[in-house]
């Protein structure tokens, strides 16, 4: 098989193995919470698949490392060893280590490192190998040699399973220089007795070069039950520190890393066969409709044919809409892939802080666009860490407040209209108003907390670098927190809000568009131009009288909206549109919200609502402040999509100036 072909299969194997590691981790966490013994079988099967696949697809280091974990799991599975917290913790670290090895495999970097070597020793010690002083060292000395003899005799039916002995021998050749001698003693005496589907040969392979017994055995792990295998060391050597990679190896690793960086944005999506079948059916319907419309190329169109033409155009519009929805559905993935990273995180952080936390996840099957899914993880990590560190109390404080020792952290996702809403809530102490106000006064953000509503105080925690933590730790007090959450969510076209009740807990709500490829928006006229305002950002549109807008120092304008004064952003001034309406009472004020701030966009008027297919302006032209992309309207003209967050930040900079 060519290197390109093998690389393709390796990538599929890595993706499947990472899913297997997720299964191992979730099952280990379930065991830690009192799950039944069947979970051990699930963990063992996942480890066994990873071990065998790694040997097959050219990752002997991963195979031999996983073999150690599999051996420990086999003892637990067979009842020889009881599962306990220590073993669960060791296996969880093993899962982390394997994730790191797969990440290095994707980057073309050496797979083994000090962490892997140390964990391998811990796994061996847990099995009772190396518990005595010098035991592990002695075993490694016996396990390593610079010359080996391997006798490999496949069972007759090995070929029927799709296994190729020649590929295994080539893989063994990657460990050193090999000389292969065939064994003919099982070859039939006559041609008529030869069964072409069976393997009749065996091989003796002389391997020269420093290698470990485990690495040699890992080559044959996938077929260990389908062959007779003997591995004999010819010249035993003492273990040495890992040698530096040869220049060629370094060059290969660098080329692989560059290739990964070049294709960092491309990744695969698993699609159910039902979605594929739906697409095929829709394309078939489109072909039929096109054939019907082709009949109108010639001849006159009378009233009867016009009715048929209108019917065909209606069918074309319906099929196109259904095709668009189906294609977008391919990119839609369940948010469970993000939620599933948090059970382990919650366990580790709560143990570190001496807190007891129960994690509840609701709506894991809620789907959203893959691009949004990939970028929502970091904001949620901040919110979860914040909830455990700042929100939930220690057991003694909870008891003093009349609460159960175990706090509850809830992740919930649901569709609301054209958006997805993700909530991170806890039943902890809620926001500490006094501490927030004191910190804000200390930093000069406010003069005092008098007259500030609870919502206004809560907004203060989104200020850059804001933290009430008294002591800087790896969890708190480093000035990287809620402002990052809001900025990252805003970059996705979403928003973050807070509801907090003292003594009862807090709810952080993230509202996001379902997809970044298509948005619902209102088309606004500004002079001779057309702009798309994202519907998710619009609060309300109002017609104002001229006296409703007041000028302020510095050239700004304000208008009163539901008890507060909002700044006015005239789009024709921002984007330099000619022929636009100037008088306030002749245009329309569209109230929008972005980055936690509301402003009024002054436009000539609103034309209507439409779905806009987003095209990148930066990729095709350059980045423009206040514009997030472009779309093509029904008449073929181009309309720019307004970046509400960018405009709000632009307004803030103008105010500061």
C-alpha angles and dihedrals in degrees: 000000000000121000090247091052093048091047090056092054091043091057092051090048091050092051091049091046092052088054088050090052089052088053091049092050096047091047092049090051090049089051089050088056093052102276121166128267094259087079089068089061090050091052092046093051091051092050092046092052092050092048094050095043092049090055091048098047100045106270104117092160091059091044095052092044092050089047089066092053091045091054091053091047090049091058090050091046093050092049095247091118131032118231113242140164093272094056092044090052091048092050092047089055088047089056090051091049092051091051088055092049091051090048089053090047090057090049095049091243129138108282101214122071138160092277092054092047092050094047091048088057091048091051090050091048090050088056090053094254110126097009091124119071110278093004096117092045091052092050092051091050091055090044095058128069139150095228130039141176116214122191110197119184114171118211113247094256098049094101091056089066091060095255118144117210091197091059091052091051091049090050090052087054089064088070095059146307113326136196114195125205118184122227113219102178093109095047112119116251094231134038091235090061092054112111106203094203093057130075112236100170135083131190140216110208123195109204120196120191136064108297140152124241090231092056091051092047090048090064089064098036093106092056099033091122094046102055146040109245131185123179118189127181113226100184118020117207133186116255117264135193114279109275121235112263117263117258091253091053091050090050092050091049091050092049090050091049092051090049091052092050091048091054098035092122094054120084138147131263123204111227126195117239089239091064091048091050090050091053092049091051092049092050088051090053090050091052091052092049091048090052090052092050091048089067089070094064092091135036133030121300113230127182094276093050090045089058090052090047092052089049091051093049090050090052090048091052092048094048092046091052091048091048090051091051092047093049091048088049089061089063092048114102131175116264087229088094088066097037092052093067092064105066090069093043093049091049094050097044095044091051091048092051095041093243131133113227132177114201119211122189121195128182097016090156093059107123130220138163116295092233092055090043092056093051101042093068098079096050090049091050089056092048094048093048090047092050093052096040102039105015110043118063131221116264094259093052091047091051090050089053092050094253130128116266092246116073122209125230115188129197113192132176129185142156117251114180109307093341140073118231120205119189127195108191136169137185093227134118097297125225116329101232095188094051092047094049092046092051092046091051090047091053093046095244092126136011094226141333095250113124094009115131121227089252091054091050091049090054090061092073089067091065112114112270093004115153135151093199111126094202127043112234136159087269104040146022101035095113093245111110141080096016088058090050093053094044094049093046091046090053087060091053093256140115140226125217134178134217116184134174118191111247094005106067145254137276121206112195122198116193115195138171113255091235139010093210097067126026134185111233148156118248110229126195117224111175108301093339134087124217131187115224111198109245093219090064097049117102100173142324120230139182110228133199117236094251092053091079120071129195119230135195113290095035098284127136132217135189131189116248123173095333099319136082116243128194119246121231112194105207092202089060094045095049100028098242117177124218094025126149112266104182115086094219092054097053137050131256114218111197110213135175128217136153089009092300132105123217136167120244111207112212136162092248147306119271100189148290122287144157112253125205103220118230120188112250092188093055094048101033122353140291113289121195110244095015122098099181146313139258138194117244126217092265092054096255123129122246123191120228114231117235101217095188091050091051092049091052090046089053090050092053091049090050091050091048 
